[in-house]
Amino acid sequence: MFRNILLAVIALLNLIFIFIIQGHQSVDRIDLNIIVAALGAIISILFLIVRKSRLNFTFAIITLLIVAFHVSLIVLHIYDYVYA
């Protein structure tokens, strides 16, 4: 139960940072975005390896997909800031 709540909180945190990164054009808080995305990726992969229940596995997959989208937005944002 704790794992599912932790994954839901991390997914929600990543979604909040996704909305924040889309609204701003500067890279002021890019380090915080990277830390949140890395934390989400590490915990999701760890819970995928452990796999206690099917619900936990589903939450880990959903969180990992959200984190992957967040990482892609971070990369695009850095690319636009540096090269555009």
Contacts in CASP RR format, 6 or more apart in sequence:
PFRMAT RR
TARGET T0000
AUTHOR 0000-0000-0000
METHOD contacts of the structure
MODEL  1
MFRNILLAVIALLNLIFIFIIQGHQSVDRIDLNIIVAALGAIISILFLIV
RKSRLNFTFAIITLLIVAFHVSLIVLHIYDYVYA
3 47 0 8 1.000
3 52 0 8 1.000
3 56 0 8 1.000
3 59 0 8 1.000
4 55 0 8 1.000
4 56 0 8 1.000
4 59 0 8 1.000
6 43 0 8 1.000
7 43 0 8 1.000
7 44 0 8 1.000
7 47 0 8 1.000
7 56 0 8 1.000
7 59 0 8 1.000
7 60 0 8 1.000
7 62 0 8 1.000
7 63 0 8 1.000
8 59 0 8 1.000
8 63 0 8 1.000
10 39 0 8 1.000
10 40 0 8 1.000
10 43 0 8 1.000
10 44 0 8 1.000
10 63 0 8 1.000
10 67 0 8 1.000
11 59 0 8 1.000
11 62 0 8 1.000
11 63 0 8 1.000
11 66 0 8 1.000
13 36 0 8 1.000
14 36 0 8 1.000
14 37 0 8 1.000
14 40 0 8 1.000
14 63 0 8 1.000
14 66 0 8 1.000
14 67 0 8 1.000
14 70 0 8 1.000
15 66 0 8 1.000
17 32 0 8 1.000
17 33 0 8 1.000
17 36 0 8 1.000
17 37 0 8 1.000
17 70 0 8 1.000
18 66 0 8 1.000
18 69 0 8 1.000
18 70 0 8 1.000
18 73 0 8 1.000
20 29 0 8 1.000
20 33 0 8 1.000
21 33 0 8 1.000
21 70 0 8 1.000
21 73 0 8 1.000
21 74 0 8 1.000
21 77 0 8 1.000
22 73 0 8 1.000
25 81 0 8 1.000
26 81 0 8 1.000
27 77 0 8 1.000
27 78 0 8 1.000
27 81 0 8 1.000
30 74 0 8 1.000
30 77 0 8 1.000
30 78 0 8 1.000
33 70 0 8 1.000
33 74 0 8 1.000
34 74 0 8 1.000
36 70 0 8 1.000
37 67 0 8 1.000
37 70 0 8 1.000
37 71 0 8 1.000
37 74 0 8 1.000
40 63 0 8 1.000
40 67 0 8 1.000
41 64 0 8 1.000
41 67 0 8 1.000
41 68 0 8 1.000
41 71 0 8 1.000
43 63 0 8 1.000
44 60 0 8 1.000
44 61 0 8 1.000
44 63 0 8 1.000
44 64 0 8 1.000
44 67 0 8 1.000
45 60 0 8 1.000
45 64 0 8 1.000
47 56 0 8 1.000
47 57 0 8 1.000
47 59 0 8 1.000
47 60 0 8 1.000
48 57 0 8 1.000
48 60 0 8 1.000
48 61 0 8 1.000
48 64 0 8 1.000
50 56 0 8 1.000
51 57 0 8 1.000
51 60 0 8 1.000
END
